[in-house]
Amino acid sequence: MTPPKGHGTEYGLTVPTLTGPAEAQAFVDARIAEGSDYIKIILDDGRACGRQFARLSNEELAAAVAAAHARGKLAIVHITTQEDARIAVAAGADGIAHLFADAPPRPDVIALMALRRAFAITTLTVTQSSWVR
């Protein structure tokens, strides 16, 4: 789930996008109808990798997480920064996709992830390839 001109739309493929919180449940329902086992939500404005993308608002993020949970699906949030990881987990995300690499892990972020039992899909080779220049 990404907004128009959000990460994932830059590849020239037709990508369904979310244009407001009120659309979140219909968006999730459409992905489930297509066979999705979980909902991946993009919370990435590209700044960590020297790019610029539109970004979901905090309201859209919260609505997306709630919509996934309303259908019994995991809400996994694509992040690139530690602050985005904190925002995602605070919004109720079950996990983060990719590990932030912009700063060493802060104890408050790790404590929040532990408290919420949120997991991280580290994909370290993706992270490394994005940061090594």
C-alpha positions as CSV (number, residue, x, y, z in Angstrom):
1,M,0.0,0.0,0.0
2,T,1.5,3.3,-1.1
3,P,0.2,6.7,-2.1
4,P,0.2,8.0,-5.7
5,K,3.9,8.7,-6.6
6,G,4.9,6.7,-3.5
7,H,7.7,4.1,-3.4
8,G,6.8,1.2,-5.7
9,T,5.2,3.4,-8.3
10,E,8.6,4.5,-9.8
11,Y,9.1,1.2,-11.8
12,G,6.6,2.0,-14.5
13,L,4.1,-0.7,-13.5
14,T,0.5,-0.1,-12.6
15,V,0.4,-0.1,-8.8
16,P,-2.8,0.3,-6.9
17,T,-2.5,3.3,-4.6
18,L,-4.2,4.7,-1.5
19,T,-5.4,8.3,-1.7
20,G,-7.0,8.7,1.7
21,P,-7.7,6.8,5.0
22,A,-11.3,6.2,4.0
23,E,-10.1,3.9,1.2
24,A,-8.0,1.7,3.4
25,Q,-10.5,-1.1,4.0
26,A,-11.5,-1.4,0.4
27,F,-7.8,-1.4,-0.6
28,V,-7.1,-4.2,1.9
29,D,-10.1,-6.1,0.8
30,A,-9.0,-5.9,-2.8
31,R,-5.6,-7.2,-1.9
32,I,-7.1,-10.1,0.0
33,A,-9.4,-10.9,-2.9
34,E,-6.2,-11.1,-5.1
35,G,-4.8,-13.7,-2.6
36,S,-2.6,-11.6,-0.3
37,D,-1.6,-13.3,3.0
38,Y,-0.5,-10.1,4.6
39,I,-0.6,-6.4,3.8
40,K,2.6,-4.5,3.1
41,I,2.4,-0.8,3.8
42,I,5.0,1.6,2.4
43,L,6.1,4.3,4.8
44,D,9.1,5.6,2.9
45,D,9.6,9.1,1.4
46,G,13.0,8.1,-0.2
47,R,15.1,10.6,1.7
48,A,17.3,7.9,3.3
49,C,18.4,6.7,-0.1
50,G,18.6,10.1,-1.8
51,R,15.3,9.8,-3.5
52,Q,11.9,11.6,-3.2
53,F,8.6,9.8,-3.0
54,A,5.1,10.8,-1.8
55,R,4.5,9.3,1.7
56,L,1.4,8.0,3.4
57,S,0.1,10.3,6.2
58,N,0.0,9.0,9.8
59,E,-3.8,8.8,9.4
60,E,-3.5,6.7,6.3
61,L,-1.0,4.4,8.0
62,A,-3.2,4.0,11.0
63,A,-6.2,3.2,8.8
64,A,-4.2,0.7,6.8
65,V,-3.0,-1.1,9.9
66,A,-6.6,-1.2,11.3
67,A,-8.0,-2.4,8.0
68,A,-5.5,-5.3,7.8
69,H,-6.2,-6.3,11.4
70,A,-9.9,-6.1,10.8
71,R,-9.5,-8.9,8.3
72,G,-7.1,-10.9,10.4
73,K,-4.0,-10.0,8.3
74,L,-0.6,-9.0,9.4
75,A,0.3,-5.3,8.7
76,I,4.0,-5.2,7.7
77,V,5.4,-1.7,7.1
78,H,8.3,-1.0,4.7
79,I,10.6,1.5,6.4
80,T,14.1,2.9,5.8
81,T,14.6,5.1,8.9
82,Q,14.5,4.4,12.6
83,E,11.9,7.1,13.1
84,D,9.6,5.5,10.5
85,A,10.1,2.2,12.3
86,R,9.0,3.8,15.6
87,I,6.0,5.5,13.9
88,A,5.0,2.2,12.2
89,V,5.1,0.1,15.4
90,A,3.4,2.9,17.4
91,A,0.6,2.7,14.8
92,G,0.2,-1.0,15.5
93,A,2.3,-2.6,12.7
94,D,3.0,-6.3,13.4
95,G,6.5,-5.9,11.8
96,I,8.8,-3.8,9.8
97,A,10.2,-4.8,6.4
98,H,13.9,-3.9,6.0
99,L,16.0,-2.7,8.8
100,F,16.6,1.0,9.3
101,A,20.3,2.0,8.7
102,D,20.2,5.7,9.3
103,A,21.3,5.5,13.0
104,P,22.2,2.9,15.7
105,P,19.1,1.4,17.3
106,R,17.7,3.6,20.1
107,P,16.7,1.8,23.3
108,D,13.2,3.4,23.1
109,V,12.5,2.0,19.6
110,I,13.7,-1.4,20.6
111,A,11.7,-1.3,23.8
112,L,8.6,-0.3,21.8
113,M,9.1,-3.2,19.3
114,A,9.5,-5.6,22.2
115,L,6.5,-4.3,24.0
116,R,4.3,-4.6,20.8
117,R,6.0,-7.9,19.9
118,A,6.8,-6.4,16.5
119,F,9.3,-8.3,14.3
120,A,11.8,-7.0,11.7
121,I,12.5,-8.6,8.3
122,T,16.0,-7.4,8.0
123,T,16.9,-8.2,4.4
124,L,20.4,-7.0,5.2
125,T,21.7,-7.4,1.6
126,V,19.0,-4.9,0.4
127,T,19.9,-2.5,3.2
128,Q,23.6,-2.8,2.4
129,S,23.1,-2.3,-1.3
130,S,21.1,0.9,-0.6
131,W,23.7,2.4,1.6
132,V,27.0,1.4,0.0
133,R,28.0,4.0,-2.5
